[in-house]
Amino acid sequence: MRTTIDLPDPLFRELKALAARRGASMKTLIRAAVEAELRRNQPTRGRRLKFPLRASVEPGTLRLTNAEIDDLSA
């Protein structure tokens, strides 16, 4: 899809110079910048839990109540 963006002159000149230094097109640099920004701002899927949540007194068995599990995962 094509779109038009307005850039301040100093920003345009800086972009054009960067593209020349990298041997790339301005289009390529703009696309990469937009993609990076979108990836950086994607919502996380949630907090990762590290196991074991609680060390077992008797290895191989772990007795926790639902309330204790909720507390550990909060």
VOGU-3710 file (C-alpha; in Angstrom, 3 decimals, decimal comma):
1> mrttidlpdp> 0,000/0,000/0,000  1,235/3,468/-0,757  0,994/6,350/1,650  2,290/9,873/1,981  4,067/11,191/5,040  5,236/14,695/5,852  8,711/14,991/7,337  10,355/18,168/8,529  13,181/19,188/6,168  15,995/18,471/8,658
11> lfrelkalaa> 14,626/14,992/9,334  14,260/14,296/5,619  17,860/15,349/4,960  19,115/13,174/7,815  17,122/10,191/6,521  18,401/10,711/2,992  22,008/10,931/4,218  21,634/7,790/6,353  20,164/5,901/3,414  23,115/6,967/1,240
21> rrgasmktli> 25,650/5,912/3,887  24,001/2,507/4,196  23,509/2,071/0,472  19,793/1,604/1,025  16,687/3,426/-0,075  14,739/5,761/2,180  11,752/3,468/1,631  13,712/0,534/3,076  14,821/2,514/6,128  11,320/3,830/6,823
31> raaveaelrr> 9,793/0,364/6,481  12,409/-1,147/8,831  11,827/1,619/11,392  8,055/1,134/11,318  8,383/-2,659/11,605  10,784/-2,320/14,557  8,429/0,096/16,319  5,463/-2,227/15,822  7,396/-5,258/17,128  8,629/-3,285/20,132
41> nqptrgrrlk> 5,109/-2,244/21,114  3,347/-5,588/20,774  1,503/-6,562/23,933  3,195/-9,235/25,968  1,466/-12,553/26,388  1,701/-12,419/30,144  4,226/-12,952/32,821  6,380/-16,046/32,489  6,520/-18,240/35,552  9,782/-19,756/36,706
51> fplrasvepg> 9,625/-23,299/37,969  9,662/-24,557/40,593  7,391/-21,935/42,070  8,094/-23,260/45,530  10,689/-25,786/46,664  9,259/-29,099/47,817  9,994/-30,479/51,264  9,541/-33,940/49,790  10,985/-34,003/46,257  8,534/-35,509/43,813
61> tlrltnaeid> 5,532/-34,276/45,767  4,225/-30,801/46,270  1,187/-30,055/48,347  -0,257/-26,600/47,824  -3,722/-25,249/48,330  -5,414/-23,330/45,532  -4,915/-20,142/47,534  -1,164/-20,801/47,802  -0,952/-21,428/44,062  -2,812/-18,180/43,379
71> dlsa> -0,436/-16,291/45,681  2,617/-17,725/43,943  1,378/-16,940/40,447  0,283/-13,361/41,236
//
